[in-house]
Amino acid sequence: MNTNEFEIKLASFLSLLKKERKVLIKGDALKLEEILAKKQPFVSLFNDYQGEITEKMRQLISEIQTQQEENLLLTQQAMSFQDMLLDTLKSGIKKANKTTYGGQTNYGVAPTTLIDTEA
């Protein structure tokens, strides 16, 4: 592969990372899976390249690294939010299942849910 072809591949990968960023912000898991599958072939391509590195390639690589870091932060933020949400739900469920002063279970408390199904 010559340098021009490799630059095109780098630009394509950067474009894919920018799409991944938008999908991470929207939280669309199905599209994220598609993008991850599209990213896979680039790994071996980048590892196998033995040609010279041009200034344009250096710039693209720098942009790719920056975009990868941003996508990683977005992923970590989404995971942190999910963990916080699950912890909140767990604590709500524990509170609903506690016993009252008389030692009797409080059956009148509705379980904690995200959607009010009684409406």
N, C-alpha and C positions, 0 to 999 in steps of 0.2 A: 504494500500500500504506500502510495506516495504522500508527500506532506499535504498537498491540497485535499486529497481524499480524507486524510486524518483530521484536518481542520474542519471539514464538513461534518464528520462524525462527532467531533467535539461540540460543534454548534448544535447539532441535533440533540445531543445528550443534555446540553444546557437548556434547550427548549423543553425537553421532557421534564427536567427538574422544575422549571417554572410552572408547568402544568401540574406537577405533583404538589407544588406549594398551594396553588388554588384549590386543589382537591382536599388538601389537609385543612385548609381554612374552612371549607364547606363541610368537612367531616363525612365525605362520601366514601365509604369503605369499599364498595364495589369498583368504583373507578380507580381507587388507590391500588387495588389488586391488579388491575389491567396495566397500570403504569409500572408497577414493580416487575411485572412479567416483561414489559418492553425494555426495562433497564438491564435486565439480566445479560443479554448478548453483548452489551457494551463492556462488561467486565473483562472478558477474555480479549476483546479487541484492544483495550487500553493496555493490558498486560503484555501483549505480544508485539506491540509497536516498537520497532528498532530504529526508525529514521531519526533525522535531526529534528530538534525542537526550535520552531521559529518564534519570533516575538508575538505574532498573532496567537500561536498555540499557548504561549505563556499567559497571555491575557485571558484567553478562554478558560484555561485551567484554573486561574485565579478566580474567575467568576463562578466556575463550577464548584470550587471549594467553598466560596461564600454562600452559594445557594444551598449546598449540602448542609452546611452548618445551620442555616436558617430553617431548613426542612426538619432537621433533627430537633431543633428547639420547639418547633410547632408540634412535632410528634410527642415530645416529652411533656409539653403543656397539655395536650389532649389526654395523655395517659394520667397525668396528675389530676385533671378534672374528673376523669372516670373513677379514680381511686377515692377522691373526696366524695363523690356522689354515692358510691357504694358504702363508704363508711357512714355517711349520713343516714342512708336507708337502714343499715344494720343497727345503728343506735336507736332509730325510731322503732324498729321491730322489737328490740330488747325492752324499751320503755313500755310498749304496749302489752308485753307478756309478764310484767312484774306483778307481784301479789299486792293486795291492799293491806291496811293495818290489821285486819282481822285474820289474815292468813289465807283469805279466799282469793282465787284468781279473778282478776278484773275482766270479765267476759264482755262488758259493755263497750270496751274500747275497740274501735275498728282498726284493722291492720293498716300499717302505713303503705300507701301506694302513691304512684305518681299521677294516676288518673282517678278521678272520683266517679266510680261506676254506679253510684246511687242516683246520680242526677238524671 
